[in-house]
Amino acid sequence: MSVTVWWLVTVVMVAVHSASAGVVELNWEVEYKLWWPDCKEGIVIAINGEFPGPTISATAGDTVIVHVTNKLSTEGVVIHWHGIRQNGTPWADGAAGVTQCPINPGETFTYNFIVDKAGTHFYHGHYGMQRSAGLYGMMIVRSPKETLQYDGEFNLLLSDWWHQSSRAQELYLSSRPMRWIGEPQSLLMNGRGQFNCSLAAYFNEGGLKECKFKDNDECAPTILRVEPNKVYRLRIASTTSLASLNLAVEGHQLEVVEADGNYVAPFTVTDIDIYSGDTYSVLLRTHNPSPPRKYWISVGVRGRKPNTTQALTVLHYADAPEFEHLPYPPPVTPRWDDYDRSKSFSKKFFAAKGYPPPPEKSDEQLFLLNTQNLMDKYTKWAINNVSLSVPATPYIGTIRYGLKSLNYQKPPGKEIVEEYDITKPPVNPNTTKGSGIYNFRSGRVVDVILQNANVLNGRGSEIHPWHLHGHDFWVLGYGEGKFRLGVDEKTYNLKNPPLRNTVALYPYGWTALRFLTDNPGVWFFHCHIEPHLHMGMGVVFAEGVDQIVKMNIPNEVLGCGSTREFLMNRGRH
């Protein structure tokens, strides 16, 4: 059975906001709660008593208004709307220190923005390591003229879970010497996992005991119940703090049709790799098993040597026995360090028909060399030998009111890569702390070349999923070793590269992307691995400064640092 998809109208995903657009208004209370995410009690950050937080459902063109009350008694909070471009509302992006001040305990802040583009998105905390504490949820924006045909859909929000609190993780990573937090204890699907038992225990004699659930157990898996000979859309998002993942459905193929809120030329695989920050839609076609049965859905770790068991749930066909064991073991997750397999999957993505190609040439090139370094014996991640330290006064406020001169980074030349031995630990391991902010005029075509390198000690290079706020970008290509200026540009895909907002940088390699500076604001660009960002792996783009200084930014966005003092003094005159 095949499903016909008319891709020519995929550009409708960018909806024109009209008088008929709706309003989605929500009231949220964010607080810590005791929970059992993986059948072991822990502390989560919940929204309105839910973990994960409630799913937001909207239609492209709608205005979303979320009143967020911070009931965390000792810390601030912000919410980032991952994949929403925030055209005209950069202060609603939800990046602490970049686009707003954290919401203080006991206070309420209102996010008000238009969701201009349909797709599978999610939201999460962006202050400290609150995403690791469970502050996240799905955000589905539907097209008013959806042409993708299917019979039903399911959301799968993937995350990783530690028994150590996020505050303890922050402290360990900031210690001298650094104390690594280790691999997650569990993987969660829709906030549910199993640490001390296994759904598939009967295939592993002498291993974990078999899970036995009671009614309303918070760690009981979410079962996907399906009918035969139907097509289901699985909307999948990864909000992991650390783990890169692989998802497979036993006995079924997956047709990938959407990535990061953009349709792609469809292709079929048996499993998908999904990095932190990625979102996908895949079509799953059910068959007609006789007799009706159940199939495994498995999620395992890729890209890091795993010390975490698979997350499992079940695809349950109608009329299959409710309590009968599945006849076969779950799919085996591909080997964690089979990077050729990972790259092969990434290279299958092309833009769907109807998407515009990128401009043929760029106006500017920015090389970003990713390294692991030391600063006063603290372990840091650095970009171009600068470890990011976000200030107390949000960048957008400093620029809007001209409070002080920002130290804009000068884009380095190709020498930053050419003169660095990416195959060995750094000869000079020391780095410096800085703002990491780059200034771009509006209307420019910018190429960013991400270059990976060896870690601080020993031999090794890690996968880094990089996420850009406020934009989609074209993924022009991937390569091995050092980027060769004047050579590797010739390999770029300028015909139909996919539009993404998150992209993988593979070990000892480079990734090239291109974007337009068409959204004035201040935008984070960072590794989406929570410990890496905490340790400085990010930069900030100031875009269209001449327009930021004219923006009508709500005062409550900037009630901290120098902007608070400025606004208070201005009110006295």
Secondary structure as a PSIPRED ss2 file (coil, helix, strand):
# PSIPRED VFORMAT (PSIPRED V4.0)

   1 M C   1.000  0.000  0.000
   2 S C   1.000  0.000  0.000
   3 V C   1.000  0.000  0.000
   4 T C   1.000  0.000  0.000
   5 V C   1.000  0.000  0.000
   6 W C   1.000  0.000  0.000
   7 W H   0.000  1.000  0.000
   8 L H   0.000  1.000  0.000
   9 V H   0.000  1.000  0.000
  10 T H   0.000  1.000  0.000
  11 V H   0.000  1.000  0.000
  12 V H   0.000  1.000  0.000
  13 M H   0.000  1.000  0.000
  14 V E   0.000  0.000  1.000
  15 A C   1.000  0.000  0.000
  16 V C   1.000  0.000  0.000
  17 H C   1.000  0.000  0.000
  18 S C   1.000  0.000  0.000
  19 A C   1.000  0.000  0.000
  20 S C   1.000  0.000  0.000
  21 A C   1.000  0.000  0.000
  22 G C   1.000  0.000  0.000
  23 V E   0.000  0.000  1.000
  24 V E   0.000  0.000  1.000
  25 E E   0.000  0.000  1.000
  26 L E   0.000  0.000  1.000
  27 N E   0.000  0.000  1.000
  28 W E   0.000  0.000  1.000
  29 E E   0.000  0.000  1.000
  30 V E   0.000  0.000  1.000
  31 E E   0.000  0.000  1.000
  32 Y E   0.000  0.000  1.000
  33 K E   0.000  0.000  1.000
  34 L E   0.000  0.000  1.000
  35 W E   0.000  0.000  1.000
  36 W C   1.000  0.000  0.000
  37 P C   1.000  0.000  0.000
  38 D C   1.000  0.000  0.000
  39 C C   1.000  0.000  0.000
  40 K C   1.000  0.000  0.000
  41 E C   1.000  0.000  0.000
  42 G E   0.000  0.000  1.000
  43 I E   0.000  0.000  1.000
  44 V E   0.000  0.000  1.000
  45 I E   0.000  0.000  1.000
  46 A E   0.000  0.000  1.000
  47 I E   0.000  0.000  1.000
  48 N C   1.000  0.000  0.000
  49 G C   1.000  0.000  0.000
  50 E E   0.000  0.000  1.000
  51 F C   1.000  0.000  0.000
  52 P C   1.000  0.000  0.000
  53 G C   1.000  0.000  0.000
  54 P C   1.000  0.000  0.000
  55 T C   1.000  0.000  0.000
  56 I E   0.000  0.000  1.000
  57 S E   0.000  0.000  1.000
  58 A E   0.000  0.000  1.000
  59 T E   0.000  0.000  1.000
  60 A C   1.000  0.000  0.000
  61 G C   1.000  0.000  0.000
  62 D C   1.000  0.000  0.000
  63 T E   0.000  0.000  1.000
  64 V E   0.000  0.000  1.000
  65 I E   0.000  0.000  1.000
  66 V E   0.000  0.000  1.000
  67 H E   0.000  0.000  1.000
  68 V E   0.000  0.000  1.000
  69 T E   0.000  0.000  1.000
  70 N E   0.000  0.000  1.000
  71 K C   1.000  0.000  0.000
  72 L C   1.000  0.000  0.000
  73 S C   1.000  0.000  0.000
  74 T C   1.000  0.000  0.000
  75 E C   1.000  0.000  0.000
  76 G C   1.000  0.000  0.000
  77 V E   0.000  0.000  1.000
  78 V C   1.000  0.000  0.000
  79 I E   0.000  0.000  1.000
  80 H E   0.000  0.000  1.000
  81 W E   0.000  0.000  1.000
  82 H E   0.000  0.000  1.000
  83 G C   1.000  0.000  0.000
  84 I C   1.000  0.000  0.000
  85 R C   1.000  0.000  0.000
  86 Q C   1.000  0.000  0.000
  87 N C   1.000  0.000  0.000
  88 G C   1.000  0.000  0.000
  89 T C   1.000  0.000  0.000
  90 P H   0.000  1.000  0.000
  91 W H   0.000  1.000  0.000
  92 A H   0.000  1.000  0.000
  93 D C   1.000  0.000  0.000
  94 G C   1.000  0.000  0.000
  95 A C   1.000  0.000  0.000
  96 A E   0.000  0.000  1.000
  97 G C   1.000  0.000  0.000
  98 V C   1.000  0.000  0.000
  99 T C   1.000  0.000  0.000
 100 Q E   0.000  0.000  1.000
 101 C C   1.000  0.000  0.000
 102 P C   1.000  0.000  0.000
 103 I E   0.000  0.000  1.000
 104 N C   1.000  0.000  0.000
 105 P C   1.000  0.000  0.000
 106 G C   1.000  0.000  0.000
 107 E C   1.000  0.000  0.000
 108 T E   0.000  0.000  1.000
 109 F E   0.000  0.000  1.000
 110 T E   0.000  0.000  1.000
 111 Y E   0.000  0.000  1.000
 112 N E   0.000  0.000  1.000
 113 F E   0.000  0.000  1.000
 114 I E   0.000  0.000  1.000
 115 V C   1.000  0.000  0.000
 116 D C   1.000  0.000  0.000
 117 K E   0.000  0.000  1.000
 118 A C   1.000  0.000  0.000
 119 G E   0.000  0.000  1.000
 120 T E   0.000  0.000  1.000
 121 H E   0.000  0.000  1.000
 122 F E   0.000  0.000  1.000
 123 Y E   0.000  0.000  1.000
 124 H E   0.000  0.000  1.000
 125 G E   0.000  0.000  1.000
 126 H C   1.000  0.000  0.000
 127 Y C   1.000  0.000  0.000
 128 G C   1.000  0.000  0.000
 129 M C   1.000  0.000  0.000
 130 Q C   1.000  0.000  0.000
 131 R C   1.000  0.000  0.000
 132 S C   1.000  0.000  0.000
 133 A C   1.000  0.000  0.000
 134 G C   1.000  0.000  0.000
 135 L C   1.000  0.000  0.000
 136 Y E   0.000  0.000  1.000
 137 G E   0.000  0.000  1.000
 138 M E   0.000  0.000  1.000
 139 M E   0.000  0.000  1.000
 140 I E   0.000  0.000  1.000
 141 V E   0.000  0.000  1.000
 142 R E   0.000  0.000  1.000
 143 S C   1.000  0.000  0.000
 144 P C   1.000  0.000  0.000
 145 K C   1.000  0.000  0.000
 146 E C   1.000  0.000  0.000
 147 T C   1.000  0.000  0.000
 148 L C   1.000  0.000  0.000
 149 Q C   1.000  0.000  0.000
 150 Y C   1.000  0.000  0.000
 151 D C   1.000  0.000  0.000
 152 G E   0.000  0.000  1.000
 153 E E   0.000  0.000  1.000
 154 F E   0.000  0.000  1.000
 155 N E   0.000  0.000  1.000
 156 L E   0.000  0.000  1.000
 157 L E   0.000  0.000  1.000
 158 L E   0.000  0.000  1.000
 159 S E   0.000  0.000  1.000
 160 D E   0.000  0.000  1.000
 161 W E   0.000  0.000  1.000
 162 W C   1.000  0.000  0.000
 163 H C   1.000  0.000  0.000
 164 Q C   1.000  0.000  0.000
 165 S C   1.000  0.000  0.000
 166 S H   0.000  1.000  0.000
 167 R H   0.000  1.000  0.000
 168 A H   0.000  1.000  0.000
 169 Q H   0.000  1.000  0.000
 170 E H   0.000  1.000  0.000
 171 L H   0.000  1.000  0.000
 172 Y H   0.000  1.000  0.000
 173 L H   0.000  1.000  0.000
 174 S C   1.000  0.000  0.000
 175 S C   1.000  0.000  0.000
 176 R C   1.000  0.000  0.000
 177 P C   1.000  0.000  0.000
 178 M C   1.000  0.000  0.000
 179 R C   1.000  0.000  0.000
 180 W C   1.000  0.000  0.000
 181 I C   1.000  0.000  0.000
 182 G C   1.000  0.000  0.000
 183 E C   1.000  0.000  0.000
 184 P C   1.000  0.000  0.000
 185 Q C   1.000  0.000  0.000
 186 S E   0.000  0.000  1.000
 187 L E   0.000  0.000  1.000
 188 L E   0.000  0.000  1.000
 189 M E   0.000  0.000  1.000
 190 N C   1.000  0.000  0.000
 191 G C   1.000  0.000  0.000
 192 R E   0.000  0.000  1.000
 193 G C   1.000  0.000  0.000
 194 Q C   1.000  0.000  0.000
 195 F C   1.000  0.000  0.000
 196 N C   1.000  0.000  0.000
 197 C E   0.000  0.000  1.000
 198 S E   0.000  0.000  1.000
 199 L C   1.000  0.000  0.000
 200 A C   1.000  0.000  0.000
 201 A H   0.000  1.000  0.000
 202 Y H   0.000  1.000  0.000
 203 F H   0.000  1.000  0.000
 204 N C   1.000  0.000  0.000
 205 E C   1.000  0.000  0.000
 206 G C   1.000  0.000  0.000
 207 G C   1.000  0.000  0.000
 208 L C   1.000  0.000  0.000
 209 K E   0.000  0.000  1.000
 210 E E   0.000  0.000  1.000
 211 C C   1.000  0.000  0.000
 212 K C   1.000  0.000  0.000
 213 F C   1.000  0.000  0.000
 214 K C   1.000  0.000  0.000
 215 D C   1.000  0.000  0.000
 216 N C   1.000  0.000  0.000
 217 D C   1.000  0.000  0.000
 218 E C   1.000  0.000  0.000
 219 C C   1.000  0.000  0.000
 220 A C   1.000  0.000  0.000
 221 P C   1.000  0.000  0.000
 222 T C   1.000  0.000  0.000
 223 I C   1.000  0.000  0.000
 224 L E   0.000  0.000  1.000
 225 R E   0.000  0.000  1.000
 226 V E   0.000  0.000  1.000
 227 E C   1.000  0.000  0.000
 228 P C   1.000  0.000  0.000
 229 N C   1.000  0.000  0.000
 230 K C   1.000  0.000  0.000
 231 V E   0.000  0.000  1.000
 232 Y E   0.000  0.000  1.000
 233 R E   0.000  0.000  1.000
 234 L E   0.000  0.000  1.000
 235 R E   0.000  0.000  1.000
 236 I E   0.000  0.000  1.000
 237 A E   0.000  0.000  1.000
 238 S E   0.000  0.000  1.000
 239 T C   1.000  0.000  0.000
 240 T C   1.000  0.000  0.000
 241 S C   1.000  0.000  0.000
 242 L C   1.000  0.000  0.000
 243 A C   1.000  0.000  0.000
 244 S E   0.000  0.000  1.000
 245 L E   0.000  0.000  1.000
 246 N E   0.000  0.000  1.000
 247 L E   0.000  0.000  1.000
 248 A E   0.000  0.000  1.000
 249 V E   0.000  0.000  1.000
 250 E C   1.000  0.000  0.000
 251 G C   1.000  0.000  0.000
 252 H C   1.000  0.000  0.000
 253 Q C   1.000  0.000  0.000
 254 L E   0.000  0.000  1.000
 255 E E   0.000  0.000  1.000
 256 V E   0.000  0.000  1.000
 257 V E   0.000  0.000  1.000
 258 E E   0.000  0.000  1.000
 259 A E   0.000  0.000  1.000
 260 D C   1.000  0.000  0.000
 261 G C   1.000  0.000  0.000
 262 N E   0.000  0.000  1.000
 263 Y E   0.000  0.000  1.000
 264 V E   0.000  0.000  1.000
 265 A E   0.000  0.000  1.000
 266 P E   0.000  0.000  1.000
 267 F E   0.000  0.000  1.000
 268 T E   0.000  0.000  1.000
 269 V E   0.000  0.000  1.000
 270 T C   1.000  0.000  0.000
 271 D E   0.000  0.000  1.000
 272 I E   0.000  0.000  1.000
 273 D E   0.000  0.000  1.000
 274 I E   0.000  0.000  1.000
 275 Y C   1.000  0.000  0.000
 276 S C   1.000  0.000  0.000
 277 G C   1.000  0.000  0.000
 278 D C   1.000  0.000  0.000
 279 T E   0.000  0.000  1.000
 280 Y E   0.000  0.000  1.000
 281 S E   0.000  0.000  1.000
 282 V E   0.000  0.000  1.000
 283 L E   0.000  0.000  1.000
 284 L E   0.000  0.000  1.000
 285 R E   0.000  0.000  1.000
 286 T C   1.000  0.000  0.000
 287 H C   1.000  0.000  0.000
 288 N C   1.000  0.000  0.000
 289 P C   1.000  0.000  0.000
 290 S C   1.000  0.000  0.000
 291 P C   1.000  0.000  0.000
 292 P C   1.000  0.000  0.000
 293 R C   1.000  0.000  0.000
 294 K E   0.000  0.000  1.000
 295 Y E   0.000  0.000  1.000
 296 W E   0.000  0.000  1.000
 297 I E   0.000  0.000  1.000
 298 S E   0.000  0.000  1.000
 299 V E   0.000  0.000  1.000
 300 G E   0.000  0.000  1.000
 301 V E   0.000  0.000  1.000
 302 R E   0.000  0.000  1.000
 303 G C   1.000  0.000  0.000
 304 R C   1.000  0.000  0.000
 305 K C   1.000  0.000  0.000
 306 P C   1.000  0.000  0.000
 307 N C   1.000  0.000  0.000
 308 T C   1.000  0.000  0.000
 309 T C   1.000  0.000  0.000
 310 Q C   1.000  0.000  0.000
 311 A E   0.000  0.000  1.000
 312 L E   0.000  0.000  1.000
 313 T E   0.000  0.000  1.000
 314 V E   0.000  0.000  1.000
 315 L E   0.000  0.000  1.000
 316 H E   0.000  0.000  1.000
 317 Y E   0.000  0.000  1.000
 318 A C   1.000  0.000  0.000
 319 D C   1.000  0.000  0.000
 320 A C   1.000  0.000  0.000
 321 P C   1.000  0.000  0.000
 322 E C   1.000  0.000  0.000
 323 F C   1.000  0.000  0.000
 324 E C   1.000  0.000  0.000
 325 H C   1.000  0.000  0.000
 326 L C   1.000  0.000  0.000
 327 P C   1.000  0.000  0.000
 328 Y C   1.000  0.000  0.000
 329 P C   1.000  0.000  0.000
 330 P C   1.000  0.000  0.000
 331 P C   1.000  0.000  0.000
 332 V C   1.000  0.000  0.000
 333 T C   1.000  0.000  0.000
 334 P C   1.000  0.000  0.000
 335 R C   1.000  0.000  0.000
 336 W C   1.000  0.000  0.000
 337 D C   1.000  0.000  0.000
 338 D C   1.000  0.000  0.000
 339 Y H   0.000  1.000  0.000
 340 D H   0.000  1.000  0.000
 341 R H   0.000  1.000  0.000
 342 S H   0.000  1.000  0.000
 343 K H   0.000  1.000  0.000
 344 S H   0.000  1.000  0.000
 345 F H   0.000  1.000  0.000
 346 S H   0.000  1.000  0.000
 347 K C   1.000  0.000  0.000
 348 K C   1.000  0.000  0.000
 349 F C   1.000  0.000  0.000
 350 F C   1.000  0.000  0.000
 351 A E   0.000  0.000  1.000
 352 A C   1.000  0.000  0.000
 353 K C   1.000  0.000  0.000
 354 G C   1.000  0.000  0.000
 355 Y C   1.000  0.000  0.000
 356 P C   1.000  0.000  0.000
 357 P C   1.000  0.000  0.000
 358 P C   1.000  0.000  0.000
 359 P C   1.000  0.000  0.000
 360 E C   1.000  0.000  0.000
 361 K C   1.000  0.000  0.000
 362 S C   1.000  0.000  0.000
 363 D C   1.000  0.000  0.000
 364 E E   0.000  0.000  1.000
 365 Q E   0.000  0.000  1.000
 366 L E   0.000  0.000  1.000
 367 F E   0.000  0.000  1.000
 368 L E   0.000  0.000  1.000
 369 L E   0.000  0.000  1.000
 370 N E   0.000  0.000  1.000
 371 T E   0.000  0.000  1.000
 372 Q E   0.000  0.000  1.000
 373 N E   0.000  0.000  1.000
 374 L E   0.000  0.000  1.000
 375 M E   0.000  0.000  1.000
 376 D C   1.000  0.000  0.000
 377 K C   1.000  0.000  0.000
 378 Y E   0.000  0.000  1.000
 379 T E   0.000  0.000  1.000
 380 K E   0.000  0.000  1.000
 381 W E   0.000  0.000  1.000
 382 A E   0.000  0.000  1.000
 383 I E   0.000  0.000  1.000
 384 N C   1.000  0.000  0.000
 385 N C   1.000  0.000  0.000
 386 V E   0.000  0.000  1.000
 387 S E   0.000  0.000  1.000
 388 L E   0.000  0.000  1.000
 389 S C   1.000  0.000  0.000
 390 V C   1.000  0.000  0.000
 391 P C   1.000  0.000  0.000
 392 A C   1.000  0.000  0.000
 393 T C   1.000  0.000  0.000
 394 P C   1.000  0.000  0.000
 395 Y H   0.000  1.000  0.000
 396 I H   0.000  1.000  0.000
 397 G H   0.000  1.000  0.000
 398 T H   0.000  1.000  0.000
 399 I H   0.000  1.000  0.000
 400 R H   0.000  1.000  0.000
 401 Y H   0.000  1.000  0.000
 402 G C   1.000  0.000  0.000
 403 L C   1.000  0.000  0.000
 404 K C   1.000  0.000  0.000
 405 S C   1.000  0.000  0.000
 406 L C   1.000  0.000  0.000
 407 N C   1.000  0.000  0.000
 408 Y C   1.000  0.000  0.000
 409 Q C   1.000  0.000  0.000
 410 K C   1.000  0.000  0.000
 411 P C   1.000  0.000  0.000
 412 P C   1.000  0.000  0.000
 413 G C   1.000  0.000  0.000
 414 K C   1.000  0.000  0.000
 415 E H   0.000  1.000  0.000
 416 I H   0.000  1.000  0.000
 417 V H   0.000  1.000  0.000
 418 E H   0.000  1.000  0.000
 419 E C   1.000  0.000  0.000
 420 Y C   1.000  0.000  0.000
 421 D C   1.000  0.000  0.000
 422 I C   1.000  0.000  0.000
 423 T C   1.000  0.000  0.000
 424 K C   1.000  0.000  0.000
 425 P C   1.000  0.000  0.000
 426 P C   1.000  0.000  0.000
 427 V C   1.000  0.000  0.000
 428 N C   1.000  0.000  0.000
 429 P C   1.000  0.000  0.000
 430 N E   0.000  0.000  1.000
 431 T C   1.000  0.000  0.000
 432 T E   0.000  0.000  1.000
 433 K E   0.000  0.000  1.000
 434 G E   0.000  0.000  1.000
 435 S C   1.000  0.000  0.000
 436 G C   1.000  0.000  0.000
 437 I E   0.000  0.000  1.000
 438 Y E   0.000  0.000  1.000
 439 N E   0.000  0.000  1.000
 440 F E   0.000  0.000  1.000
 441 R C   1.000  0.000  0.000
 442 S C   1.000  0.000  0.000
 443 G C   1.000  0.000  0.000
 444 R C   1.000  0.000  0.000
 445 V E   0.000  0.000  1.000
 446 V E   0.000  0.000  1.000
 447 D E   0.000  0.000  1.000
 448 V E   0.000  0.000  1.000
 449 I E   0.000  0.000  1.000
 450 L E   0.000  0.000  1.000
 451 Q E   0.000  0.000  1.000
 452 N C   1.000  0.000  0.000
 453 A C   1.000  0.000  0.000
 454 N C   1.000  0.000  0.000
 455 V C   1.000  0.000  0.000
 456 L C   1.000  0.000  0.000
 457 N C   1.000  0.000  0.000
 458 G C   1.000  0.000  0.000
 459 R C   1.000  0.000  0.000
 460 G C   1.000  0.000  0.000
 461 S C   1.000  0.000  0.000
 462 E C   1.000  0.000  0.000
 463 I C   1.000  0.000  0.000
 464 H E   0.000  0.000  1.000
 465 P E   0.000  0.000  1.000
 466 W E   0.000  0.000  1.000
 467 H E   0.000  0.000  1.000
 468 L E   0.000  0.000  1.000
 469 H C   1.000  0.000  0.000
 470 G C   1.000  0.000  0.000
 471 H C   1.000  0.000  0.000
 472 D C   1.000  0.000  0.000
 473 F E   0.000  0.000  1.000
 474 W E   0.000  0.000  1.000
 475 V E   0.000  0.000  1.000
 476 L E   0.000  0.000  1.000
 477 G E   0.000  0.000  1.000
 478 Y E   0.000  0.000  1.000
 479 G E   0.000  0.000  1.000
 480 E E   0.000  0.000  1.000
 481 G C   1.000  0.000  0.000
 482 K C   1.000  0.000  0.000
 483 F C   1.000  0.000  0.000
 484 R C   1.000  0.000  0.000
 485 L C   1.000  0.000  0.000
 486 G C   1.000  0.000  0.000
 487 V C   1.000  0.000  0.000
 488 D H   0.000  1.000  0.000
 489 E H   0.000  1.000  0.000
 490 K H   0.000  1.000  0.000
 491 T H   0.000  1.000  0.000
 492 Y C   1.000  0.000  0.000
 493 N C   1.000  0.000  0.000
 494 L C   1.000  0.000  0.000
 495 K C   1.000  0.000  0.000
 496 N C   1.000  0.000  0.000
 497 P C   1.000  0.000  0.000
 498 P C   1.000  0.000  0.000
 499 L E   0.000  0.000  1.000
 500 R E   0.000  0.000  1.000
 501 N C   1.000  0.000  0.000
 502 T E   0.000  0.000  1.000
 503 V E   0.000  0.000  1.000
 504 A E   0.000  0.000  1.000
 505 L E   0.000  0.000  1.000
 506 Y C   1.000  0.000  0.000
 507 P C   1.000  0.000  0.000
 508 Y C   1.000  0.000  0.000
 509 G E   0.000  0.000  1.000
 510 W E   0.000  0.000  1.000
 511 T E   0.000  0.000  1.000
 512 A E   0.000  0.000  1.000
 513 L E   0.000  0.000  1.000
 514 R E   0.000  0.000  1.000
 515 F E   0.000  0.000  1.000
 516 L E   0.000  0.000  1.000
 517 T C   1.000  0.000  0.000
 518 D C   1.000  0.000  0.000
 519 N C   1.000  0.000  0.000
 520 P C   1.000  0.000  0.000
 521 G E   0.000  0.000  1.000
 522 V E   0.000  0.000  1.000
 523 W E   0.000  0.000  1.000
 524 F E   0.000  0.000  1.000
 525 F E   0.000  0.000  1.000
 526 H E   0.000  0.000  1.000
 527 C E   0.000  0.000  1.000
 528 H C   1.000  0.000  0.000
 529 I C   1.000  0.000  0.000
 530 E H   0.000  1.000  0.000
 531 P H   0.000  1.000  0.000
 532 H H   0.000  1.000  0.000
 533 L H   0.000  1.000  0.000
 534 H H   0.000  1.000  0.000
 535 M C   1.000  0.000  0.000
 536 G C   1.000  0.000  0.000
 537 M C   1.000  0.000  0.000
 538 G E   0.000  0.000  1.000
 539 V E   0.000  0.000  1.000
 540 V E   0.000  0.000  1.000
 541 F E   0.000  0.000  1.000
 542 A E   0.000  0.000  1.000
 543 E E   0.000  0.000  1.000
 544 G C   1.000  0.000  0.000
 545 V H   0.000  1.000  0.000
 546 D H   0.000  1.000  0.000
 547 Q H   0.000  1.000  0.000
 548 I H   0.000  1.000  0.000
 549 V C   1.000  0.000  0.000
 550 K C   1.000  0.000  0.000
 551 M C   1.000  0.000  0.000
 552 N C   1.000  0.000  0.000
 553 I C   1.000  0.000  0.000
 554 P C   1.000  0.000  0.000
 555 N H   0.000  1.000  0.000
 556 E H   0.000  1.000  0.000
 557 V H   0.000  1.000  0.000
 558 L H   0.000  1.000  0.000
 559 G C   1.000  0.000  0.000
 560 C C   1.000  0.000  0.000
 561 G H   0.000  1.000  0.000
 562 S H   0.000  1.000  0.000
 563 T H   0.000  1.000  0.000
 564 R H   0.000  1.000  0.000
 565 E H   0.000  1.000  0.000
 566 F H   0.000  1.000  0.000
 567 L H   0.000  1.000  0.000
 568 M H   0.000  1.000  0.000
 569 N H   0.000  1.000  0.000
 570 R H   0.000  1.000  0.000
 571 G H   0.000  1.000  0.000
 572 R C   1.000  0.000  0.000
 573 H C   1.000  0.000  0.000
